């Protein structure tokens, strides 16, 4: 049964069940919940059950307002489990069902000398099973923690992160022991201590998600809505923050160490965590639904080529071909949609660069993690608070040409830097790599033309196409399929230009053949049998190349044989 726990100043907490469709709260005795507080209006607010079973809280134009999780209720608001409601000085907590402890009974038992609940020796459950502590309880513990630690006398600059955490956890344990009788059923003291310590010092509810190797991306859509991507599928979690202010504090904790800031004057930010994970945050007034945080996780150990082969992203035959192309300095463009694995593939392909070469990487937010020793990493700089001092990727690409690079790797082309990248490829910096967003290999060339024109240089379209045909050797296109898997769909070679069209020939393809019973995509990779131009040049120089790299798969050979037999 949905219910409220009600705590008035100087009174014991009590449980009140929400049995009727409308539940009124106010000072007058005719209300379902009558509060004797001076700050409470005669008819203060009401809780209404909807047809879909959800509960709304509505302020009845009260004099002092109704607050939920610290925010004033201006319009009907959907209540969710654990939400804290403040009416005057009375504290109410909404529960969706009867799984929580009866706070009033357990509190009285503690005051009468009853036994406290013993701490569970079991480890805290994962984020998929854990019981989340009520917001009101966490707020109370937070408040007492700040008072007891007396933070204004702490010199944090002289303490390590481990020392600060140890001192904080010790204080939290002492406070949690005092609140043991008020813990919801299923929530252990150890789990609550960890939850509050994470919120005070780390990423709060996101800590467990960041530690889960199966989670690829974390998406926070306001304080009470946290989603994750696992194995290519998006699912909602039961985790939530204390309120929107808590989310903003976490965002500021992320961006402060790298000199970024976020507030109303600068409501968007790109940043990264210590492990390299990419972070994007946007807050009010741009985000109407509340502060939004998106974290693209960075693998603790970068994927190797053997990993993506085992994932089914490509075959050993295709990987060996890409290694050959990189070794002999082919310029490669990796295209694909958002989340299709472009950066992961770029990172792996970059490992094929011989270790004796000087590599310069240029990125918006540093994500590449190359094993070679001679690597120089450059990262763009956003404008300062006055809107000055920005250094975009384009300037870094231009500067990288003066750094004596053997290879230039641009994390992603998004604008005018595409022109400078093409110029570098055409002026002796062979073997360069970059990525861009596109829906197909052909679409990637169209987007490249558009980005070159964004550089502000008036060039005829034919001149741009000539530049592309001369600069790019291979286009590798990736995609995330409907079952969440990522595949290299095409590897195509640019062979020249005919009329107004840059001509391409496919070297490798992924052919889809429907779905299995569990909804997974069926298909196979195959070479087309075409031989790239640079392979012919290698053979002329008497450099051996394994011709089996370009042999079509057995499925493709059978498919071709069937076509011929029909004729």
Number of C-alpha atoms within 10 A of each C-alpha: 11 15 19 21 21 22 19 17 10 6 10 13 20 16 17 17 15 21 11 11 13 16 17 21 24 25 18 16 13 12 17 16 16 17 23 16 15 10 18 24 22 20 20 26 23 19 21 21 17 12 8 6 10 12 22 17 23 19 22 17 14 17 14 13 20 23 18 18 21 15 14 14 18 12 10 14 14 15 20 15 16 22 22 25 26 20 24 22 14 17 18 24 24 23 22 19 12 11 12 18 16 19 20 18 15 20 19 14 14 17 10 9 8 12 11 16 16 11 13 13 9 9 9 19 14 13 17 12 11 15 19 21 22 19 20 19 18 18 15 12 19 17 10 13 21 14 10 11 14 9 11 8 7 11 9 12 7 9 11 10 11 9 12 15 17 13 11 19 20 12 19 23 19 12 18 20 15 12 18 19 24 20 21 18 12 17 19 23 22 16 22 21 23 18 22 24 22 18 21 19 15 16 21 22 22 22 15 18 23 19 12 12 13 13 19 22 23 21 21 23 19 22 22 18 15 22 19 21 17 16 14 20 13 16 11 13 15 16 22 23 22 23 19 22 17 17 27 22 14 20 24 17 14 21 20 12 13 11 11 18 21 20 14 11 11 19 16 17 19 17 23 21 16 10 11 18 20 19 21 17 23 23 24 16 14 14 15 11 13 21 23 25 22 19 21 20 21 22 13 11 7 15 13 14 21 13 12 19 15 11 13 15 22 25 20 15 18 21 20 15 19 20 17 16 22 22 13 16 19 21 24 27 24 26 30 25 16 14 18 22 22 27 20 20 20 22 22 24 21 24 17 20 25 13 13 10 14 18 25 22 26 26 20 18 18 18 21 22 18 19 15 16 11 12 17 14 16 19 17 17 16 17 14 13 12 8 9 9 11 12 13 18 25 22 15 19 24 15 11 22 18 8 12 12 18 18 26 26 25 26 24 23 24 18 19 21 23 27 25 17 24 22 16 20 25 16 10 11 21 21 22 29 26 22 24 25 22 21 16 19 24 16 14 22 21 14 19 24 20 17 18 25 19 16 16 10 10 9 11 9 14 15 11 18 20 15 17 24 20 18 23 24 25 25 24 24 29 29 24 19 14 13 14 18 18 22 22 26 23 24 24 21 24 20 17 17 16 8 7 10 12 19 14 18 16 19 21 26 21 17 14 12 10 10 13 9 6 7 10 14 17 11 13 16 24 24 22 17 16 15 17 19 12 15 18 13 11 13 11 10 9 9 10 10 13 10 10 10 16 19 18 20 16 10 13 17 14 12 11 12 11 11 10 9 7 6 5
